Amino acid sequence: MVSVAHFGIAFVFILGFSNAQLEFNFYKKTCPQAEKIVLDFVNKHIPNAPTLAASLLRMHFHDCFVQGCDGSVLLNFTSASGNQTEKQAPPNLTLGGFNIIDRIKILLEDECPGIVSCADVLALAARDAVVVTGGPSWKVPTGRRDGSISNAAEVMLDIPSFFDNLTTLRADFNRRGLDDKDLVVLSGAHTIGIAHCSSFTDRLYNFTGVGDQDPSLDSEYAENLKARKCKTSSDTNTIVEMDPGSFRTFDLSYYKLLMKRRGLFVSDATLLTSSSTRDHIIKILEGSLDDFFHEFALSMEKMGKIELKTGTQGEIRKNCAFVNS
C-alpha cells in the first residue's frame, strides 16, 4: 500500500540520527541546479501523462517501505548473484515511471557527475509531479544516499498490500514510525491514479472462496464494476480509476467514496473498521482541501525520512538501475 513495540526505540534512534544529516538545498554548492533540473523535467513531461504522478508517488512509497528511502526499488540487479530485485516482486510489477527517473538522472550526471543520488531524484520527482497535477507540495530535504541491496523477497514482507486488513496495515506503518493518522492520510493518495482489476476482483467474485461478493462493498458499485470493467474474475489487464470521475485530481473525493463503501481495495474498506481511522476520515471530510493538503504534506515528510542512508553510507549511483562497479 502499503507494529512491533520493541522495534520502536531502535527505529526512533535510527530515524533521528539520519534526519540530522539531511538538509534543504543539500546540493547548493556541489550541484546548484539539481532541484531545478528535476522540476523542469517534471514540468515538461508530466502534464502530457498525468497518471505518471500517481506512479511516481507510489514508487516513492514502495521504495521507502523496503530498505528505507534509498532508491533500492530502482535497481535491476545487485552484486548478490542470482538475486531478484524489488522491481521483480509481484507488488512492483505494475509500477511505472522508471524511465522518468532514469532520464532525469542522465541530465544530472551531465550537469554534475556522481553528486545527486537516485533516492533524492525519486523523492523530489514524486513531490514535483504531484504538485504539477494540482496536488499538495511538501518539504523534501536532500542528502539521501543510494543503497546497494534490493531483494524481491523483502517486498512481499514489507510492502502494505491492497488485500491487507487494518491489523496488518497498522503493523506495517507502525514499524516505520507512522501512525493511524498517517495511514489514513497517505491512503488519500488513492485519489489519483488507476489500478488493475486483479487488485480487487476477489471482492467482486470470490471474497471468501465460495463465489461470493464482499458485503462491505457497496452493491451498486460492485455491480457496475462487474458490468463495465472487470467482467470476469480472471481479468488481469483492465484498468479502473481508483477515484472514479476524479482520478486526475488530488481532492477529497476518495474519502467521500470511502464513506459510501466505495473504496476499491480491501485496504481502503478496512479503514472504516476502527473508530480511530474512521474518525480521521470524518475529520478530513469536515475540513478543507487545504487542511488535507497540509496533513498529507506532513505525512509525506515523515515517510520520506524512513531508514535513510546518509553521510558515508551507501553510494551515489551513476545509473539508477545498477550499483556502481
VENVEN-V173058 format. One record per residue. RES is the residue in one small letter. NEAR is the number of other ideal C-beta (glycine too) atoms within 8 Angstrom. Layout:
BEGIN
res=RES near=NEAR
res=RES near=NEAR
END
This chain:
BEGIN
res=m near=11
res=v near=11
res=s near=9
res=v near=7
res=a near=5
res=h near=5
res=f near=9
res=g near=8
res=i near=7
res=a near=7
res=f near=11
res=v near=9
res=f near=8
res=i near=9
res=l near=13
res=g near=8
res=f near=8
res=s near=13
res=n near=9
res=a near=6
res=q near=10
res=l near=13
res=e near=8
res=f near=6
res=n near=7
res=f near=10
res=y near=13
res=k near=6
res=k near=4
res=t near=7
res=c near=10
res=p near=7
res=q near=8
res=a near=15
res=e near=10
res=k near=7
res=i near=12
res=v near=14
res=l near=10
res=d near=8
res=f near=13
res=v near=14
res=n near=10
res=k near=7
res=h near=10
res=i near=14
res=p near=9
res=n near=5
res=a near=7
res=p near=9
res=t near=12
res=l near=13
res=a near=15
res=a near=11
res=s near=12
res=l near=16
res=l near=14
res=r near=12
res=m near=16
res=h near=13
res=f near=13
res=h near=16
res=d near=15
res=c near=13
res=f near=12
res=v near=13
res=q near=9
res=g near=10
res=c near=16
res=d near=15
res=g near=17
res=s near=14
res=v near=14
res=l near=12
res=l near=15
res=n near=6
res=f near=7
res=t near=11
res=s near=5
res=a near=7
res=s near=4
res=g near=3
res=n near=10
res=q near=7
res=t near=13
res=e near=15
res=k near=13
res=q near=8
res=a near=13
res=p near=6
res=p near=11
res=n near=13
res=l near=7
res=t near=6
res=l near=12
res=g near=8
res=g near=11
res=f near=11
res=n near=6
res=i near=13
res=i near=16
res=d near=11
res=r near=9
res=i near=14
res=k near=14
res=i near=8
res=l near=10
res=l near=15
res=e near=10
res=d near=6
res=e near=9
res=c near=12
res=p near=6
res=g near=6
res=i near=10
res=v near=11
res=s near=12
res=c near=12
res=a near=15
res=d near=14
res=v near=16
res=l near=17
res=a near=14
res=l near=13
res=a near=16
res=a near=12
res=r near=12
res=d near=13
res=a near=14
res=v near=15
res=v near=10
res=v near=11
res=t near=14
res=g near=6
res=g near=10
res=p near=12
res=s near=8
res=w near=11
res=k near=6
res=v near=10
res=p near=9
res=t near=15
res=g near=10
res=r near=15
res=r near=15
res=d near=16
res=g near=13
res=s near=9
res=i near=8
res=s near=15
res=n near=12
res=a near=13
res=a near=8
res=e near=10
res=v near=15
res=m near=10
res=l near=5
res=d near=8
res=i near=14
res=p near=11
res=s near=10
res=f near=10
res=f near=7
res=d near=13
res=n near=8
res=l near=11
res=t near=6
res=t near=10
res=l near=14
res=r near=11
res=a near=10
res=d near=13
res=f near=14
res=n near=11
res=r near=10
res=r near=12
res=g near=9
res=l near=11
res=d near=7
res=d near=11
res=k near=9
res=d near=12
res=l near=14
res=v near=13
res=v near=14
res=l near=14
res=s near=12
res=g near=12
res=a near=12
res=h near=13
res=t near=14
res=i near=17
res=g near=13
res=i near=10
res=a near=12
res=h near=11
res=c near=14
res=s near=7
res=s near=9
res=f near=14
res=t near=13
res=d near=10
res=r near=11
res=l near=13
res=y near=10
res=n near=10
res=f near=10
res=t near=5
res=g near=4
res=v near=5
res=g near=4
res=d near=7
res=q near=10
res=d near=12
res=p near=5
res=s near=6
res=l near=13
res=d near=8
res=s near=7
res=e near=6
res=y near=11
res=a near=13
res=e near=8
res=n near=9
res=l near=11
res=k near=11
res=a near=7
res=r near=6
res=k near=10
res=c near=13
res=k near=8
res=t near=6
res=s near=9
res=s near=5
res=d near=11
res=t near=6
res=n near=6
res=t near=9
res=i near=8
res=v near=14
res=e near=9
res=m near=12
res=d near=13
res=p near=8
res=g near=6
res=s near=11
res=f near=13
res=r near=7
res=t near=11
res=f near=10
res=d near=8
res=l near=10
res=s near=11
res=y near=15
res=y near=11
res=k near=9
res=l near=11
res=l near=14
res=m near=10
res=k near=8
res=r near=11
res=r near=10
res=g near=12
res=l near=10
res=f near=14
res=v near=12
res=s near=15
res=d near=11
res=a near=14
res=t near=11
res=l near=16
res=l near=13
res=t near=9
res=s near=9
res=s near=5
res=s near=7
res=t near=14
res=r near=11
res=d near=8
res=h near=12
res=i near=14
res=i near=9
res=k near=8
res=i near=15
res=l near=10
res=e near=5
res=g near=7
res=s near=5
res=l near=7
res=d near=6
res=d near=9
res=f near=14
res=f near=12
res=h near=9
res=e near=11
res=f near=14
res=a near=12
res=l near=10
res=s near=13
res=m near=12
res=e near=11
res=k near=11
res=m near=14
res=g near=12
res=k near=12
res=i near=13
res=e near=12
res=l near=15
res=k near=13
res=t near=10
res=g near=5
res=t near=2
res=q near=6
res=g near=10
res=e near=8
res=i near=11
res=r near=13
res=k near=8
res=n near=7
res=c near=13
res=a near=8
res=f near=11
res=v near=9
res=n near=7
res=s near=3
END
